[in-house]
Amino acid sequence: MRLIRILVSLALAGGVAAAVGSAATASAPTNTGLPSIGGTMRDGQLLTAHNGAWTGSPTSFAYDWQRCDDQGGGCTAIAGATSKDYTASSADVGHRLRVQVTASNADGNGSATSRPTDVIRATGAAPANTRPPSLSGAAQQGATLRVDRGRGRWSGTTPIKYDYTWQRCDTSGNNCITFIAHDAGAVSYTLGVADVGHTMRVEVQATNTHGSSYVYTRPTAVVTAPTPPATSIAVARVSLPDRLVIDRVSFSPNPVRSRNTPIVARFHVADTNGLSVQGALVFALGLPYGWTYNPPEQPTDGSGWATITIQPTRNMPLVRGDLVLFVRARKPGDSLLAGVSTRRLVQEGIR
């Protein structure tokens, strides 16, 4: 009987020891591998929290999703986001997300937080050029070049922002050097001295929340120096209140010493703005009447000069004095004494 009591006591003691040992090894969950987030990091996409690795055989998990800044800091809880899955929204675009996972068992709980995701992007497409931009304007110093319609045509999710980089290139359109970089307002540029002898092109860059791309305009023609101011004008472009002016005269020979030598008279015609006039008709009549033969009208050339050959008659006395010439310049089609015509008396010496 005593033996039985001893065996029972030993058995009970062992059971208590086993129970004490079991209680000593039980513990709350401890994380050994961080949680993670799976899915496509765009708004409207379903993201899933992966629990990570834990000790303590967790019996349940809880989730708290957090929205962070674009560097992964400044994280705050997203109201109502406590499920294993979370659908990214437009509020998350430009931010990173992370999830805190809490594992629980009968002995307690433990928490661990995932690393931040990549920045959440808006659903859509990066810009793509569908029609290259081009430059309008003359390739001449002082002229203004402009990017047509600002940028060409692009596809991609809006809004799209554009900026412009202007480059000065060699005569073949290569070896380009930037002188205006990524300026959103630089849709036009006035050519200067430094641009003469070069070609010009513009890089247009389009950017949205999904990325950016760029395209170049074709190079311009080689930039030339400015055209010198006009020095002549066609007579057809002279109209009232402007008039013709006979402003210069020359004779050869001068003075006249022989009736047998023709007089070559040259008359310069300008308008009242000082521009040489091309195509004016000039008439010269020697006075007194009968001292010279009357030559026909002659037109002024591109430099405004009309040349008229005047032949003296035997009636012209070879004594010291002057041959007077009545000179008229007119516009073809005008009446002789009206319109923009002009008249002048000039004289050449006789010796």
C-alpha positions in Angstrom: 0.0 0.0 0.0 2.8 2.3 0.8 4.5 1.5 -2.5 1.4 2.6 -4.4 1.3 5.9 -2.5 4.9 6.6 -3.4 4.4 5.9 -7.2 1.3 8.1 -7.3 3.3 10.9 -5.6 6.1 10.6 -8.1 3.7 10.7 -11.0 2.0 13.8 -9.8 5.3 15.5 -9.2 6.5 14.8 -12.7 3.2 16.1 -14.1 3.6 19.3 -12.2 7.2 19.7 -13.4 6.1 19.1 -17.0 3.4 21.7 -16.6 5.8 24.2 -15.1 8.3 23.5 -18.0 5.6 24.0 -20.6 4.4 27.3 -19.1 8.0 28.5 -19.0 8.5 28.1 -22.8 5.2 29.7 -24.0 5.5 33.4 -25.3 3.9 36.2 -27.4 4.8 36.3 -31.2 8.1 37.9 -32.2 8.9 39.0 -35.7 11.8 37.5 -37.5 11.1 38.6 -41.0 9.6 42.0 -41.9 6.1 42.2 -43.5 6.0 43.3 -47.1 3.5 44.7 -49.6 2.8 43.1 -52.9 1.0 44.6 -56.0 1.4 47.3 -58.6 2.1 50.7 -57.1 -0.5 52.7 -58.9 -3.7 54.2 -57.9 -6.7 51.9 -58.3 -4.5 48.8 -57.8 -5.1 46.2 -55.1 -2.2 45.9 -52.7 -1.7 43.0 -50.3 0.1 42.8 -47.0 2.3 39.8 -46.5 2.6 38.9 -42.8 6.4 38.2 -42.7 7.9 35.6 -40.4 7.0 35.2 -36.7 7.8 33.0 -33.7 5.2 32.0 -31.2 2.7 30.5 -33.7 0.4 33.5 -34.1 -3.3 32.7 -34.2 -4.4 36.0 -35.8 -3.0 39.1 -37.6 -4.2 42.7 -37.6 -3.2 45.4 -40.2 -2.8 49.1 -40.1 -2.0 50.8 -43.4 0.0 54.1 -43.4 0.6 56.8 -45.9 4.2 58.4 -46.0 5.8 61.2 -47.9 7.7 60.6 -51.1 10.9 59.8 -49.1 9.1 57.2 -46.9 9.0 59.4 -43.8 6.2 61.4 -42.0 3.9 58.3 -42.1 0.3 58.6 -40.8 -2.4 56.0 -40.4 -5.0 55.8 -43.3 -8.5 55.9 -41.8 -10.3 52.6 -42.1 -7.4 50.8 -43.8 -7.2 47.8 -41.4 -7.6 44.8 -43.8 -5.0 42.6 -45.3 -5.7 44.1 -48.7 -5.8 47.8 -49.6 -6.7 49.6 -52.8 -4.4 52.5 -53.6 -6.4 55.7 -54.2 -5.7 59.1 -55.9 -4.8 60.4 -52.4 -1.8 58.1 -52.4 -0.3 59.3 -55.7 3.1 60.8 -55.1 3.4 59.0 -51.7 4.8 55.8 -50.4 2.8 53.3 -48.3 3.7 50.9 -45.5 1.7 48.5 -43.3 2.1 47.6 -39.7 1.2 44.0 -38.9 0.3 42.9 -35.4 0.5 39.1 -34.7 -1.4 37.7 -31.7 -1.6 34.4 -29.8 -2.9 33.3 -26.3 0.2 34.7 -24.7 0.2 38.2 -26.2 1.0 40.1 -29.4 3.9 41.7 -31.3 4.1 44.3 -34.1 6.4 44.9 -37.1 6.2 47.4 -40.0 7.0 46.8 -43.6 9.5 49.0 -45.5 7.8 51.8 -47.6 6.7 50.9 -51.1 7.9 52.7 -54.2 6.1 56.0 -54.9 2.5 55.4 -55.9 1.9 56.5 -59.5 -1.3 57.6 -61.2 -2.8 55.1 -63.5 -2.2 56.0 -67.1 0.7 56.5 -69.6 3.8 58.6 -69.8 3.9 61.3 -72.5 4.6 60.2 -76.1 5.1 62.5 -79.0 2.7 62.0 -82.0 3.8 65.0 -84.1 7.2 66.7 -83.7 7.2 70.4 -82.9 8.7 72.7 -85.5 10.1 76.2 -85.5 8.6 79.1 -87.4 10.2 82.4 -88.3 13.0 83.7 -90.5 16.6 82.4 -89.8 17.9 86.0 -89.7 19.4 88.1 -87.0 16.7 90.2 -85.3 13.9 87.8 -86.3 11.9 85.8 -83.7 11.7 82.0 -83.8 8.7 80.3 -82.2 7.8 76.7 -81.4 4.7 75.9 -83.3 1.6 75.7 -81.1 4.0 75.6 -78.2 5.1 72.0 -78.5 3.8 69.8 -81.3 1.3 67.0 -80.3 1.6 64.4 -77.5 -0.4 61.5 -76.1 -0.3 60.5 -72.4 -2.2 61.0 -69.2 -3.0 64.7 -68.5 -2.0 67.0 -67.1 1.2 67.2 -69.0 3.8 69.9 -68.4 6.2 71.1 -71.1 9.6 72.9 -71.0 11.9 74.1 -73.7 15.6 73.8 -74.2 17.1 76.0 -77.0 20.3 74.9 -78.7 22.8 76.6 -81.1 24.2 74.1 -83.6 26.8 74.0 -86.4 25.8 74.5 -90.0 24.8 70.8 -90.4 22.6 70.8 -87.3 25.0 68.9 -85.1 27.4 69.7 -82.2 24.6 71.6 -80.5 25.2 73.7 -77.4 22.4 74.6 -74.9 22.0 78.3 -74.0 18.4 78.2 -72.6 17.7 75.0 -70.5 14.3 73.6 -69.4 12.4 76.8 -69.4 8.6 76.4 -69.4 8.1 79.9 -70.8 10.7 79.8 -73.6 8.4 79.2 -76.5 10.0 81.9 -78.6 13.5 83.4 -79.0 14.8 86.4 -80.9 18.0 85.7 -82.9 21.1 87.7 -82.0 24.6 88.3 -83.3 25.9 85.1 -81.6 23.5 83.0 -83.7 24.7 84.2 -87.1 26.4 81.3 -89.0 24.6 78.7 -86.8 21.5 76.6 -87.1 19.0 76.5 -84.2 16.9 73.8 -82.7 14.6 73.2 -79.6 14.2 70.2 -77.3 10.6 70.0 -76.1 10.2 67.8 -72.9 6.8 66.6 -71.8 6.3 65.4 -68.2 3.4 63.9 -66.3 3.1 61.7 -63.2 4.1 58.6 -65.2 7.3 59.9 -66.6 8.7 62.2 -69.3 10.0 62.1 -72.8 11.5 64.7 -75.2 11.8 65.4 -78.9 13.8 67.9 -81.0 12.6 70.2 -83.7 14.4 70.1 -87.1 17.3 72.5 -87.2 16.6 75.9 -88.9 18.5 77.1 -91.9 21.8 78.8 -91.2 21.1 82.1 -89.5 22.2 85.1 -91.6 23.1 88.7 -90.8 20.3 91.3 -91.2 19.5 92.5 -94.7 20.9 96.1 -95.2 18.3 98.8 -95.3 16.8 99.3 -98.8 18.4 102.0 -100.8 16.2 101.9 -103.9 12.6 101.6 -104.8 10.6 100.9 -107.9 8.8 103.9 -109.3 5.5 101.9 -109.1 5.7 102.1 -105.3 6.1 105.9 -105.2 2.7 107.5 -104.6 1.4 110.8 -103.2 2.1 112.5 -100.9 5.7 111.3 -101.8 7.1 112.7 -105.1 10.0 112.2 -107.4 13.1 114.4 -107.0 15.9 115.1 -109.5 18.6 115.4 -106.9 21.9 115.0 -108.9 23.2 115.9 -112.3 26.4 115.3 -114.2 27.6 116.2 -117.7 30.4 115.0 -120.0 32.1 116.9 -121.5 31.8 119.8 -119.1 32.0 122.6 -120.3 30.8 122.3 -123.9 33.5 123.3 -126.4 32.3 121.8 -129.7 29.0 121.3 -131.5 30.2 118.0 -132.9 30.7 116.3 -129.5 27.5 114.8 -128.0 26.8 115.8 -124.4 26.3 112.8 -122.1 23.9 114.0 -119.4 23.1 111.8 -116.3 20.2 112.6 -114.0 19.6 110.8 -110.6 16.0 110.5 -109.5 15.0 109.8 -105.8 11.8 109.9 -103.9 11.2 112.4 -101.0 12.5 109.7 -98.6 15.9 109.7 -100.3 15.5 106.2 -101.9 16.8 105.9 -105.5 14.0 105.3 -107.9 14.1 102.7 -110.6 12.0 102.9 -113.7 11.2 106.6 -113.7 11.1 108.3 -117.2 13.4 111.2 -117.6 13.1 113.8 -120.4 15.6 116.6 -121.1 15.0 119.6 -123.4 17.8 122.1 -124.4 17.0 125.8 -124.1 16.9 128.1 -125.9 14.8 125.8 -128.1 16.7 124.8 -131.2 20.2 124.7 -129.6 20.0 120.9 -129.3 18.1 118.0 -130.8 15.4 116.6 -128.5 16.3 113.1 -127.3 13.6 110.6 -126.2 12.7 109.8 -122.5 15.0 107.4 -120.8 14.3 105.2 -117.8 16.3 105.3 -114.6 18.3 102.1 -113.8 18.5 100.2 -110.5 20.7 102.9 -108.9 18.3 105.7 -110.0 20.3 107.1 -112.8 19.1 107.9 -116.3 21.6 108.6 -119.1 20.6 110.9 -122.0 22.8 111.7 -125.0 22.2 115.3 -126.2 23.5 116.4 -129.6 24.0 120.2 -130.0 22.8 121.8 -133.3 24.7 124.4 -135.3 22.4 127.0 -133.8 24.2 126.7 -130.4 26.8 129.6 -130.2 30.2 128.6 -129.0 30.6 131.7 -126.9 31.0 131.9 -123.1 27.6 131.2 -121.6 25.3 128.4 -120.5 23.1 125.8 -122.1 19.9 125.5 -120.0 18.1 122.1 -119.8 14.5 121.6 -118.8 14.4 118.2 -117.1 11.3 116.2 -116.1 11.0 112.9 -114.3 7.7 111.1 -114.2 6.0 107.8 -113.3 4.9 105.8 -116.4 1.2 106.2 -116.8 1.0 109.5 -115.1 0.2 112.7 -117.0 3.2 114.8 -117.9 2.5 117.5 -115.3 0.6 115.6 -112.6 1.0 112.7 -110.2 4.4 112.3 -108.6 6.3 113.9 -111.5 8.9 116.6 -110.9 10.6 119.3 -113.0 13.9 121.1 -112.8 16.1 123.6 -114.7 19.8 122.8 -114.9 22.6 124.4 -116.9 25.9 123.5 -118.4 28.7 125.9 -119.3 29.7 126.7 -122.9 33.2 127.9 -123.5 
